[in-house]
Amino acid sequence: MEIELNDAQRTIQAELRAFVDERVAPFAEEFDRNEKIPDDLIRTVGACGYLGAMVPAEFGGKGLDALSWGLLCEEIGRGSASLISLFTVHSMVIQAVVKWGSKEQREKWLPKLASGESIGAFGLTEPETGSDAGSIQTEAIADGDDYILTGEKRWISFGQVADVFLIFAQVDGKSTAFLVERDTLGFRTEPIGGMLGFRSALLAEVHMESCRIPAGNRVGNIGFGFSHVGGAALDHGRFCVGWGSLGLLQGCVNACLEYTGKRKQFGTFIKGHQLIQEMITNMIVQTKAARMMCYYASYLKDRGDPSLIMETSIAKYFTSRVAVQTALDAVQIHGANGCSDRYPVARYLRDAKIMEIIEGSNQMQQIIISKYGYQEFIMAKRQARKTDA
Amino acid sequence: MSAEERMKQVRDFLGQFVSNTEIDPDENLFTTGLVNSLFAMQLVLFVEKEFGIQVANEDLDFENFKSLNAIVGFIENKVDTAS
C-alpha cells in the first residue's frame, strides 16, 4: 500500500485548497449567519465539476478515484462543514444511481448531477425514525405503472434547494428507494432553521402527499431499498463525513497554530506554554491518525474491497469523535475569542458535533465496530487453527 | 475455478458473520438476522471482487442471495454469462 499522493492527486488537492481559501473559508461565518450556502457558490462548485467529480467520465463527470475524492472532501470540509454536507448528500444520490440505477436513470440523472444542473438530496430520516431506519413510515402503494407515495422526511440537508430526492419508502412493508423530483404534484419542502451546526446546509422537512411516481423512478427492486441502495449511499456518505471531519480537524489545527503564535500572555506567546503545547500535540497527532484511517478507507474503496464498509465506518467514527475533542480544545486555546464568530473555532465545534450524528450516529458505529472486532478475532483464531493443522 | 472452490470461498466469507462454522447450504439467510445494510453491501463487494463480476440492478432478487447455494448459483450464472 502506497500512502504517497500521485501528481494528479496533488494537483486536485492544490486546486481545491486554493478554491476553498479564496471562495469558501473567508465567508463561512457569513453563510452560517445567513443560514444559507449562496446559490452562486452551489452553481460554481457544480460548474467546476467538483460536485459531481465521482460521476464516471462517460456520464460527464471527472471519474475521480476515491483518494482524490477524499482529498476534495477534506478541503471543502476545512472551509465549511455545511458545504461538505452538500457534497455528501449529492454524491450519495450519485452513488446510488451509479450502482443501482437503471440504464435510463443513469442516462437521465448522472449528467445533470455531474454538472450541478440538478442537486440531489437523500431522504431517509423521518420525524419518528432516525437510527431505526427499517421502521420508516413513508409508504408507496402500487397503482398501475406508478406508485403513490405519502409520508414525511426531516433533517434533509439541502432539501430547500434540491431538485431530485432519493426517497425511501415501504412497499407492502418492504423498504424501497425512489427518485422523486421536486416538481411532483403533492411534493413540498419547508425550511428548518436554528440548528446547532451545519447552519447553512439548507435543511428542510419534506412532505409528500399522494405523490404519483412512475415505476421507472424506482431504484433497485422492491425490498432492496435500505439494505442495498441505502447501504451503498450511506457507506459513501460515511466516507465523505470522515474526510470532511478530517478537513474540520485540519482547520482546528491551522487556526490554533496561527493563534498561539500571535497571542501573548505573561509576556510570551502562548505557544510557549506547556499546557497549550499538550493540546496542540494532541490535535496534531489525532489529525494524523485520522488521516491514515481516511487514506486506508480510500485505498479499499478504490480496490472494491469488502472490508471497505467497516473500515469506512471506523474512519468516520474516529475522525468525527476526535473532531469534537479537538474543536473543544481549539475553543479553549482561543479563550473568549474562541466563543465568538471572529474566529472559526466556535463554528468548528458546532459542526463537529453534527459529524458525530449524521450518516449513522456514532453509537450505531460503536455497535457495528465492536461486532466487527469479534468477527475479526474469531476469523483470526480459525485461520490459526487451519495453519496449525 | 471449480464449483467446489466457489462454494468454499463463499462459505468462508459468510463464516465471518455467523458463530457456527458449518452453514447449511440451503439455510435462508434472510431469516437468520444476518442481512442488514452493512452485510448486504459487503456481500456485493465480495462477490464482485472475488469472482470478477458486476452485481447489477436487475440482479437484486432475493432468490439470488437467500442462501449459500443460491449465492453460489448466482455467481456461476454470472460467470457463465460473461464467458
Contacts between the chains, C-beta under 8 A, distances in Angstrom:
chain1	res1	chain2	res2	distance
A	100	B	57	5.3
A	100	B	60	7.1
A	101	B	57	6.7
A	102	B	57	5.6
A	133	B	37	8.0
A	219	B	57	7.9
A	220	B	57	6.0
A	220	B	60	5.0
A	221	B	57	7.8
A	221	B	60	4.4
A	221	B	61	6.6
A	223	B	62	6.8
A	224	B	40	7.9
A	224	B	60	4.4
A	226	B	37	5.8
A	227	B	35	6.5
A	227	B	36	6.7
A	227	B	37	4.9
A	227	B	40	4.1
A	227	B	41	8.0
A	228	B	37	7.6
A	228	B	40	5.3
A	228	B	41	6.9
A	228	B	44	7.0
A	228	B	60	6.0
A	230	B	37	5.7
A	231	B	37	3.6
A	231	B	38	6.9
A	231	B	40	5.1
A	231	B	41	4.1
A	232	B	41	5.9
A	234	B	37	6.5
A	235	B	41	5.8
A	303	B	49	7.3
A	304	B	45	5.7
A	304	B	48	6.0
A	304	B	49	5.0
A	305	B	45	6.8
A	305	B	49	6.3
A	306	B	13	7.6
A	306	B	42	4.4
A	306	B	43	7.7
A	306	B	45	4.2
A	306	B	46	4.3
A	306	B	49	6.7
A	307	B	42	7.8
A	308	B	45	6.5
A	309	B	38	5.5
A	309	B	41	5.5
A	309	B	42	5.1
A	309	B	45	7.2
A	310	B	38	7.3
A	310	B	42	7.7
A	313	B	38	7.7
A	368	B	38	6.0
A	375	B	16	5.0
A	375	B	17	6.7
A	378	B	16	7.7
A	378	B	19	7.6
A	379	B	15	7.4
A	379	B	16	5.6
A	382	B	15	7.3
A	382	B	21	6.9
